[in-house]
């Protein structure tokens, strides 16, 4: 079962690269730090799980701006 979860999270992260500017920026930042594509994708998957957890905890829908705001503010500073 663990492999299926990892595969699903990897697929979600890969899809997010195409659809989410925030996810793309996060992935690119990980690459700029010297990570390869797969480790950067794994970091993105972990971040997406954290975002999902936050949405479930606060009972709010996903919002692109809110989800990536923290990372955008750090990049601007």
N, C-alpha and C positions, 0 to 999 in steps of 0.2 A: 504493500500500500504506500509506503514511503516514496518509492520511485514515481508512482503516479502523481503524488502531490508535488514533488519536485518538478516533474514534467509539466504539470498544469501551471505552476507558478512561473516556470521558464517561458511557457507559451504566452502567459498573460504579460510578462515583462517585455517580451519581444513585440507583442501587439501594441503595447503602450508606447514603444519607441516610434511607431508609425502614427499614432493618433494623439499623443499627448506631448505638447511642447515642453511641459515641465519634466516629464519622464525623460525625454530626449536630452534636455539640458543636464539632468542629474547623471544620466549615463555618460554623456560627454565629459562631465566634470570628473567622473571616476576614471575615465580613459586618460584624461589629462594628468591625473595623479600617478599614472604609470600602470594601471591595471589593464589586463587584456580584455577582450570582448566578453568572454564567458564570466570571469570574475565580476566585471562591471554589471553584467546582466543579472548575476546573482545578488549583487548589492541593490540593484533596482528592484528585484523581486522582494527582497527583504523590506525595502522602503514601502513598497505597495502593500505588503501585509500590514505594516504599521499604520498606513493610511486607512486600510479597511478596518483595522481594530478601532481606530479613532472614530470612524463613522458609526460603527456598531455601538461603541460605548456611549457616544453622544446622541445616538439615534438621528443622525443627519445624513443627507444624501451627499455623495461625492461631489466636490466642487473643485475644478482644476486650479483655480486661483488660490483657494484656501489650502489645498493639499500641498502645493509647492511654494507657498509664500515664504516660509521660513528659509528655504534654500535660496530663493531669489534675493531675500534681504541680506543673507550672508555674502552672496556673490557681489552685491552692490557695495558692500562696506569695504 
